[in-house]
Amino acid sequence: MPTYDYQCDACDHEFELFQQISESVKRKCPECGKLKLRRLFGTGAAVVFKGSGFYETDYRSDSYKKAAEKDKKSQSGEGKKEKKSESKSSESSSTKAKTTSNKKD
C-alpha cells in the first residue's frame, strides 16, 4: 500500500497517510476538522518494495531447486573425472617414454 502526503489549506497541517490505492481521498483535516484537506503530488504516492529481492528465481518450486542442485553436482563431478583421466594419461605417457629410452641403452 502506498503512502500519500496530505496538506490542509486552512491550518497548513502536513502529514503522511498509509492507505490503499482504491481508497477515497481524505477531505477532513485531523487537526482543525475543516474540509480543506488535499492530497499532494510527489514521491509519497509510491509503492515501496522491501525485501531481499523480487526475482523470478526467488519463487521457484522445491522440485526445480532440487533438480538444479543435482545438475550442479553432476557437472562438478564430470570436471573431476576429466582431471583424473588427464593426469593418468600424462603419467602413462611419461612412463612409456622412460621405458623406451631404457630399452635403447
OpenMM code with the backbone's topology and positions (N, CA, C; nanometers):
from openmm import Vec3, app, unit

residues = "MET PRO THR TYR ASP TYR GLN CYS ASP ALA CYS ASP HIS GLU PHE GLU LEU PHE GLN GLN ILE SER GLU SER VAL LYS ARG LYS CYS PRO GLU CYS GLY LYS LEU LYS LEU ARG ARG LEU PHE GLY THR GLY ALA ALA VAL VAL PHE LYS GLY SER GLY PHE TYR GLU THR ASP TYR ARG SER ASP SER TYR LYS LYS ALA ALA GLU LYS ASP LYS LYS SER GLN SER GLY GLU GLY LYS LYS GLU LYS LYS SER GLU SER LYS SER SER GLU SER SER SER THR LYS ALA LYS THR THR SER ASN LYS LYS ASP".split()
positions = [
    Vec3(0.0844, -0.1182, 0.0000),
    Vec3(0.0000, 0.0000, 0.0000),
    Vec3(0.0888, 0.1243, 0.0000),
    Vec3(0.0519, 0.2227, -0.0771),
    Vec3(0.1321, 0.3442, -0.0852),
    Vec3(0.1064, 0.4423, 0.0296),
    Vec3(0.1989, 0.5334, 0.0451),
    Vec3(0.1878, 0.6409, 0.1437),
    Vec3(0.1600, 0.7698, 0.0686),
    Vec3(0.0575, 0.8423, 0.1112),
    Vec3(0.0195, 0.9677, 0.0458),
    Vec3(0.0468, 1.0854, 0.1388),
    Vec3(0.0882, 1.1979, 0.0805),
    Vec3(0.1079, 1.3223, 0.1554),
    Vec3(-0.0188, 1.4053, 0.1461),
    Vec3(-0.0602, 1.4603, 0.2588),
    Vec3(-0.1775, 1.5471, 0.2647),
    Vec3(-0.1385, 1.6805, 0.3272),
    Vec3(-0.2125, 1.7865, 0.2875),
    Vec3(-0.1928, 1.9185, 0.3461),
    Vec3(-0.3282, 1.9871, 0.3591),
    Vec3(-0.3471, 2.0536, 0.4746),
    Vec3(-0.4700, 2.1276, 0.4987),
    Vec3(-0.4494, 2.2724, 0.4541),
    Vec3(-0.5419, 2.3240, 0.3735),
    Vec3(-0.5330, 2.4627, 0.3272),
    Vec3(-0.5733, 2.5617, 0.4364),
    Vec3(-0.6467, 2.5157, 0.5363),
    Vec3(-0.6916, 2.6049, 0.6440),
    Vec3(-0.5818, 2.6272, 0.7483),
    Vec3(-0.5195, 2.5198, 0.7976),
    Vec3(-0.4206, 2.5334, 0.9063),
    Vec3(-0.2779, 2.4976, 0.8644),
    Vec3(-0.2553, 2.4614, 0.7381),
    Vec3(-0.1245, 2.4222, 0.6831),
    Vec3(-0.0634, 2.2984, 0.7498),
    Vec3(-0.1477, 2.2171, 0.8090),
    Vec3(-0.1003, 2.0919, 0.8691),
    Vec3(-0.0655, 1.9941, 0.7570),
    Vec3(0.0571, 1.9359, 0.7636),
    Vec3(0.1007, 1.8369, 0.6648),
    Vec3(0.1252, 1.7043, 0.7342),
    Vec3(0.0854, 1.5954, 0.6678),
    Vec3(0.1079, 1.4619, 0.7234),
    Vec3(0.1047, 1.3589, 0.6113),
    Vec3(0.1534, 1.2398, 0.6432),
    Vec3(0.1510, 1.1269, 0.5507),
    Vec3(0.0458, 1.0277, 0.5977),
    Vec3(-0.0200, 0.9657, 0.5013),
    Vec3(-0.1237, 0.8683, 0.5342),
    Vec3(-0.1000, 0.7414, 0.4519),
    Vec3(-0.0945, 0.6302, 0.5199),
    Vec3(-0.0749, 0.4999, 0.4580),
    Vec3(-0.2121, 0.4426, 0.4269),
    Vec3(-0.2483, 0.4363, 0.2974),
    Vec3(-0.3811, 0.3884, 0.2603),
    Vec3(-0.3781, 0.3149, 0.1273),
    Vec3(-0.4823, 0.2385, 0.1014),
    Vec3(-0.4922, 0.1616, -0.0217),
    Vec3(-0.5115, 0.2542, -0.1414),
    Vec3(-0.4720, 0.2057, -0.2589),
    Vec3(-0.4864, 0.2836, -0.3818),
    Vec3(-0.6341, 0.3077, -0.4131),
    Vec3(-0.7160, 0.2077, -0.3868),
    Vec3(-0.8587, 0.2181, -0.4186),
    Vec3(-0.9371, 0.3026, -0.3170),
    Vec3(-0.8751, 0.3366, -0.2066),
    Vec3(-0.9433, 0.4142, -0.1028),
    Vec3(-0.9629, 0.5593, -0.1489),
    Vec3(-1.0730, 0.6209, -0.1070),
    Vec3(-1.1033, 0.7584, -0.1493),
    Vec3(-1.0107, 0.8589, -0.0809),
    Vec3(-0.9980, 0.9764, -0.1430),
    Vec3(-0.9141, 1.0840, -0.0908),
    Vec3(-0.9791, 1.1418, 0.0348),
    Vec3(-0.8982, 1.1643, 0.1379),
    Vec3(-0.9495, 1.2208, 0.2633),
    Vec3(-0.9766, 1.3699, 0.2455),
    Vec3(-1.0805, 1.4181, 0.3066),
    Vec3(-1.1200, 1.5593, 0.2934),
    Vec3(-1.1115, 1.6364, 0.4244),
    Vec3(-1.1298, 1.5690, 0.5377),
    Vec3(-1.1361, 1.6357, 0.6668),
    Vec3(-0.9985, 1.6341, 0.7348),
    Vec3(-0.9510, 1.7503, 0.7781),
    Vec3(-0.8221, 1.7647, 0.8458),
    Vec3(-0.8308, 1.7076, 0.9875),
    Vec3(-0.7346, 1.6225, 1.0277),
    Vec3(-0.7375, 1.5672, 1.1635),
    Vec3(-0.7015, 1.6703, 1.2714),
    Vec3(-0.6402, 1.7821, 1.2355),
    Vec3(-0.6006, 1.8854, 1.3324),
    Vec3(-0.7137, 1.9849, 1.3592),
    Vec3(-0.7600, 2.0507, 1.2506),
    Vec3(-0.8602, 2.1561, 1.2691),
    Vec3(-1.0034, 2.1088, 1.2427),
    Vec3(-1.0202, 1.9962, 1.1729),
    Vec3(-1.1533, 1.9417, 1.1480),
    Vec3(-1.2251, 2.0023, 1.0285),
    Vec3(-1.1608, 2.0945, 0.9581),
    Vec3(-1.2246, 2.1569, 0.8409),
    Vec3(-1.2074, 2.0683, 0.7179),
    Vec3(-1.2949, 2.0873, 0.6197),
    Vec3(-1.2922, 2.0097, 0.4958),
    Vec3(-1.2029, 2.0767, 0.3913),
    Vec3(-1.0826, 2.1131, 0.4294),
    Vec3(-0.9893, 2.1819, 0.3405),
    Vec3(-0.8646, 2.0971, 0.3112),
    Vec3(-0.8726, 1.9676, 0.3307),
    Vec3(-0.7587, 1.8788, 0.3125),
    Vec3(-0.7433, 1.8416, 0.1656),
    Vec3(-0.6205, 1.8382, 0.1186),
    Vec3(-0.5946, 1.7958, -0.0197),
    Vec3(-0.4733, 1.7042, -0.0236),
    Vec3(-0.4772, 1.6129, -0.1187),
    Vec3(-0.3667, 1.5188, -0.1360),
    Vec3(-0.2636, 1.5824, -0.2284),
    Vec3(-0.1361, 1.5729, -0.1891),
    Vec3(-0.0277, 1.6325, -0.2663),
    Vec3(0.0302, 1.5323, -0.3647),
    Vec3(0.0821, 1.5847, -0.4747),
    Vec3(0.1524, 1.5005, -0.5716),
    Vec3(0.2994, 1.4987, -0.5328),
    Vec3(0.3627, 1.3882, -0.5525),
    Vec3(0.5048, 1.3798, -0.5202),
    Vec3(0.5497, 1.2364, -0.5025),
    Vec3(0.6647, 1.2233, -0.4414),
    Vec3(0.7220, 1.0898, -0.4248),
    Vec3(0.6511, 1.0084, -0.3184),
    Vec3(0.5705, 1.0701, -0.2360),
    Vec3(0.4998, 0.9986, -0.1301),
    Vec3(0.3952, 0.9026, -0.1823),
    Vec3(0.3473, 0.9229, -0.3028),
    Vec3(0.2431, 0.8368, -0.3593),
    Vec3(0.3068, 0.7265, -0.4423),
    Vec3(0.3890, 0.6463, -0.3782),
    Vec3(0.4579, 0.5391, -0.4486),
    Vec3(0.4524, 0.4110, -0.3666),
    Vec3(0.4666, 0.3017, -0.4349),
    Vec3(0.4698, 0.1726, -0.3690),
    Vec3(0.6156, 0.1395, -0.3414),
    Vec3(0.6467, 0.1001, -0.2189),
    Vec3(0.7829, 0.0665, -0.1809),
    Vec3(0.7921, -0.0845, -0.1646),
    Vec3(0.8824, -0.1466, -0.2409),
    Vec3(0.9051, -0.2894, -0.2302),
    Vec3(1.0209, -0.3121, -0.1353),
    Vec3(0.9957, -0.3854, -0.0281),
    Vec3(1.1010, -0.4142, 0.0687),
    Vec3(1.1274, -0.5636, 0.0696),
    Vec3(1.2508, -0.5992, 0.0918),
    Vec3(1.2859, -0.7404, 0.0994),
    Vec3(1.4160, -0.7687, 0.0290),
    Vec3(1.4487, -0.8965, 0.0192),
    Vec3(1.5761, -0.9363, -0.0390),
    Vec3(1.5775, -0.9174, -0.1902),
    Vec3(1.4638, -0.9197, -0.2543),
    Vec3(1.4590, -0.9032, -0.3988),
    Vec3(1.3331, -0.9630, -0.4555),
    Vec3(1.3021, -0.9251, -0.5746),
    Vec3(1.1831, -0.9745, -0.6406),
    Vec3(1.2251, -1.0298, -0.7759),
    Vec3(1.2845, -1.1467, -0.7723),
    Vec3(1.3338, -1.2098, -0.8928),
    Vec3(1.2548, -1.3371, -0.9193),
    Vec3(1.2552, -1.3790, -1.0421),
    Vec3(1.1838, -1.4994, -1.0821),
    Vec3(1.2354, -1.6203, -1.0052),
    Vec3(1.3645, -1.6241, -0.9784),
    Vec3(1.4236, -1.7381, -0.9105),
    Vec3(1.3898, -1.7420, -0.7622),
    Vec3(1.3409, -1.6333, -0.7048),
    Vec3(1.3031, -1.6322, -0.5638),
    Vec3(1.1818, -1.7198, -0.5359),
    Vec3(1.1027, -1.7462, -0.6365),
    Vec3(0.9778, -1.8172, -0.6163),
    Vec3(0.9762, -1.9526, -0.6859),
    Vec3(1.0903, -2.0134, -0.7056),
    Vec3(1.0964, -2.1440, -0.7715),
    Vec3(1.0448, -2.2525, -0.6778),
    Vec3(0.9922, -2.3587, -0.7377),
    Vec3(0.9413, -2.4706, -0.6585),
    Vec3(1.0577, -2.5523, -0.6034),
    Vec3(1.0286, -2.6327, -0.5032),
    Vec3(1.1314, -2.7170, -0.4424),
    Vec3(1.1862, -2.8185, -0.5418),
    Vec3(1.0991, -2.8729, -0.6269),
    Vec3(1.1448, -2.9717, -0.7251),
    Vec3(1.2428, -2.9088, -0.8240),
    Vec3(1.2192, -2.7844, -0.8625),
    Vec3(1.3108, -2.7157, -0.9536),
    Vec3(1.4465, -2.6938, -0.8855),
    Vec3(1.4431, -2.6508, -0.7593),
    Vec3(1.5678, -2.6255, -0.6858),
    Vec3(1.6485, -2.7544, -0.6701),
    Vec3(1.5799, -2.8663, -0.6420),
    Vec3(1.6495, -2.9939, -0.6265),
    Vec3(1.7128, -3.0381, -0.7582),
    Vec3(1.6411, -3.0218, -0.8688),
    Vec3(1.6943, -3.0602, -0.9996),
    Vec3(1.8149, -2.9739, -1.0366),
    Vec3(1.8085, -2.8447, -1.0069),
    Vec3(1.9198, -2.7553, -1.0363),
    Vec3(2.0418, -2.7922, -0.9532),
    Vec3(2.0202, -2.8277, -0.8285),
    Vec3(2.1299, -2.8684, -0.7406),
    Vec3(2.1938, -2.9984, -0.7906),
    Vec3(2.1095, -3.0901, -0.8371),
    Vec3(2.1581, -3.2170, -0.8907),
    Vec3(2.2435, -3.1936, -1.0159),
    Vec3(2.1998, -3.1029, -1.1030),
    Vec3(2.2753, -3.0694, -1.2232),
    Vec3(2.4117, -3.0098, -1.1888),
    Vec3(2.4145, -2.9242, -1.0881),
    Vec3(2.5422, -2.8646, -1.0464),
    Vec3(2.6387, -2.9713, -0.9984),
    Vec3(2.5873, -3.0654, -0.9187),
    Vec3(2.6720, -3.1726, -0.8666),
    Vec3(2.7249, -3.2603, -0.9792),
    Vec3(2.6400, -3.2936, -1.0763),
    Vec3(2.6838, -3.3796, -1.1862),
    Vec3(2.7860, -3.3086, -1.2740),
    Vec3(2.7719, -3.1798, -1.2932),
    Vec3(2.8690, -3.1038, -1.3725),
    Vec3(3.0024, -3.0947, -1.3012),
    Vec3(3.0007, -3.0744, -1.1705),
    Vec3(3.1257, -3.0665, -1.0961),
    Vec3(3.1921, -3.2034, -1.0889),
    Vec3(3.1152, -3.3112, -1.0859),
    Vec3(3.1688, -3.4468, -1.0848),
    Vec3(3.2372, -3.4815, -1.2157),
    Vec3(3.1845, -3.4362, -1.3291),
    Vec3(3.2452, -3.4600, -1.4602),
    Vec3(3.3796, -3.3904, -1.4706),
    Vec3(3.3896, -3.2715, -1.4158),
    Vec3(3.5152, -3.1970, -1.4204),
    Vec3(3.6245, -3.2685, -1.3439),
    Vec3(3.5925, -3.3308, -1.2304),
    Vec3(3.6905, -3.4051, -1.1511),
    Vec3(3.7358, -3.5297, -1.2261),
    Vec3(3.6431, -3.6001, -1.2914),
    Vec3(3.6782, -3.7208, -1.3662),
    Vec3(3.7739, -3.6881, -1.4801),
    Vec3(3.7495, -3.5765, -1.5492),
    Vec3(3.8356, -3.5368, -1.6609),
    Vec3(3.9761, -3.5064, -1.6115),
    Vec3(3.9876, -3.4401, -1.4980),
    Vec3(4.1184, -3.4069, -1.4435),
    Vec3(4.1948, -3.5332, -1.4068),
    Vec3(4.1261, -3.6315, -1.3475),
    Vec3(4.1899, -3.7566, -1.3097),
    Vec3(4.2382, -3.8312, -1.4332),
    Vec3(4.1576, -3.8391, -1.5368),
    Vec3(4.1958, -3.9114, -1.6579),
    Vec3(4.3111, -3.8410, -1.7285),
    Vec3(4.3154, -3.7086, -1.7241),
    Vec3(4.4262, -3.6347, -1.7844),
    Vec3(4.5555, -3.6636, -1.7115),
    Vec3(4.5515, -3.6653, -1.5789),
    Vec3(4.6733, -3.6906, -1.5019),
    Vec3(4.7208, -3.8339, -1.5226),
    Vec3(4.6292, -3.9298, -1.5346),
    Vec3(4.6683, -4.0684, -1.5589),
    Vec3(4.7322, -4.0825, -1.6960),
    Vec3(4.6776, -4.0171, -1.7965),
    Vec3(4.7322, -4.0277, -1.9312),
    Vec3(4.8691, -3.9617, -1.9400),
    Vec3(4.8896, -3.8519, -1.8702),
    Vec3(5.0211, -3.7871, -1.8730),
    Vec3(5.1237, -3.8717, -1.7983),
    Vec3(5.0817, -3.9415, -1.6901),
    Vec3(5.1724, -4.0300, -1.6173),
    Vec3(5.2116, -4.1491, -1.7040),
    Vec3(5.1145, -4.2062, -1.7729),
    Vec3(5.1423, -4.3237, -1.8551),
    Vec3(5.2305, -4.2875, -1.9744),
    Vec3(5.2135, -4.1702, -2.0312),
    Vec3(5.2974, -4.1305, -2.1445),
    Vec3(5.4403, -4.1046, -2.0991),
    Vec3(5.4597, -4.0484, -1.9787),
    Vec3(5.5954, -4.0256, -1.9286),
    Vec3(5.6617, -4.1587, -1.8924),
    Vec3(5.5830, -4.2554, -1.8428),
    Vec3(5.6354, -4.3872, -1.8105),
    Vec3(5.6766, -4.4592, -1.9380),
    Vec3(5.5968, -4.4485, -2.0440),
    Vec3(5.6290, -4.5098, -2.1735),
    Vec3(5.7577, -4.4512, -2.2295),
    Vec3(5.7744, -4.3217, -2.2144),
    Vec3(5.8946, -4.2570, -2.2660),
    Vec3(6.0184, -4.3072, -2.1926),
    Vec3(6.0070, -4.3287, -2.0630),
    Vec3(6.1200, -4.3783, -1.9836),
    Vec3(6.1552, -4.5209, -2.0230),
    Vec3(6.0543, -4.6064, -2.0421),
    Vec3(6.0813, -4.7466, -2.0761),
    Vec3(6.1425, -4.7582, -2.2138),
    Vec3(6.0997, -4.6766, -2.3090),
    Vec3(6.1588, -4.6826, -2.4432),
    Vec3(6.3005, -4.6309, -2.4422),
    Vec3(6.3294, -4.5304, -2.3588),
    Vec3(6.4671, -4.4794, -2.3525),
    Vec3(6.5587, -4.5808, -2.2840),
    Vec3(6.5061, -4.6542, -2.1864),
    Vec3(6.5858, -4.7572, -2.1195),
    Vec3(6.6164, -4.8742, -2.2122),
    Vec3(6.5251, -4.9109, -2.3000),
    Vec3(6.5440, -5.0227, -2.3915),
    Vec3(6.6540, -4.9911, -2.4922),
    Vec3(6.6667, -4.8669, -2.5355),
    Vec3(6.7679, -4.8292, -2.6354),
    Vec3(6.9084, -4.8400, -2.5753),
    Vec3(6.9250, -4.8188, -2.4490),
    Vec3(7.0579, -4.8206, -2.3848),
    Vec3(7.1092, -4.9575, -2.3678),
] * unit.nanometer
topology = app.Topology()
chain = topology.addChain("A")
for resn in residues:
    res = topology.addResidue(resn, chain)
    for name in ("N", "CA", "C"):
        topology.addAtom(name, app.Element.getBySymbol(name[0]), res)
